[in-house]
Each structure stands twice: as structure tokens, then as C-alpha cells.
Amino acid sequence: MRAIILLLLTAALAHAAVPAEKIENVRGLLRDRRLAAAESAANALVAANPTEAAAHALLASVCVAKGDPDAAVTAGEKAVELAPTSSEYQLQLGDTYGFAAQQAGMLGKVGWAKKCRLAYEKAVGLDPKNLNARNSLS
């Protein structure tokens, strides 16, 4: 789980127009497991930067850390919508779908797994050199 959170946090920095110190603040709160404060700060970033994919990706990371797959998927999908050519955000979305699959019931797992694989394939298609995305496919 820790590896997924670190991967998601790393992806949140890609293409960031959101001030780096604000992103680092949320990351610090996550490292300290201050999830309520991290969520509040991430939501404030989204409110202040609604068209910035980095803010939504960071919120997705916080939602995964909180164990909220629905909110994580919503934020991850918004990040990809705002930055459709970002391999890193596609990879993060695939990881988020994988997290949702882990939390889902038996029937839901199949649907999430398909979405997860498609997101990884798209991440590789966008950047064939993205080794994390390629490894996620294997």
C-alpha cells in the first residue's frame, strides 16, 4: 500500500502548475498520516486551481490514503480529463482503479480490473518509456 501511495504522490507532481510548496505541504501531511488535514489542503488546492490536473491528482492520492475509492476515482478521472496526454496521470488512474478493485465486491472487481488495464495500456501508449506503466501491465 505504501508503494502505491508513493507512486501516486510522485504522479501528482508531474506537470504541476500548482505551487510546489503547496503540493509538498499536502505530501508532508500524508507522510505524517494527518489525513483529515491533507484532505482539507488538497480540496483547497482543487478549489483554487480547478483546471489544474496536478491538484486533482493530488486529491486522488489523498483519497487513496484515506481509503475512499469513489472519491479517488472521481479525482483521478478529472486529472486525466484535464491532462489527457499525461502518461503519469493515466498510470495513477490505473493504480486508482486497482485500489477501487481491491475495495469492491466480487462482481465489481472485474469491471475495475478492466478499467485498470486500459488505463495502464493508455499510459504506455502515451509514453512507451514509462517503465512504471509497462511494469504495471505485466
C-alpha positions, 0 to 999 in steps of 0.5 A: 500500500505504501508503494502505491501511495508513493507512486501516486504522490510522485504522479501528482507532481508531474506537470504541476502548475500548482505551487510546489510548496503547496503540493509538498505541504499536502505530501508532508501531511500524508507522510505524517498520516494527518489525513483529515488535514491533507484532505482539507489542503488538497480540496483547497488546492482543487478549489483554487486551481480547478483546471489544474490536473496536478491538484486533482491528482493530488486529491486522488492520492489523498483519497487513496490514503484515506481509503475512499475509492469513489472519491479517488476515482472521481479525482483521478478521472478529472486529472486525466480529463484535464491532462489527457496526454499525461502518461503519469496521470493515466498510470495513477488512474490505473493504480486508482482503479486497482485500489477501487478493485481491491475495495469492491465486491466480487462482481465489481472487481472485474469491471475495475480490473478492466478499467485498470488495464486500459488505463495502464495500456493508455499510459504506455501508449502515451509514453512507451518509456514509462517503465512504471506503466509497462511494469504495471501491465505485466 
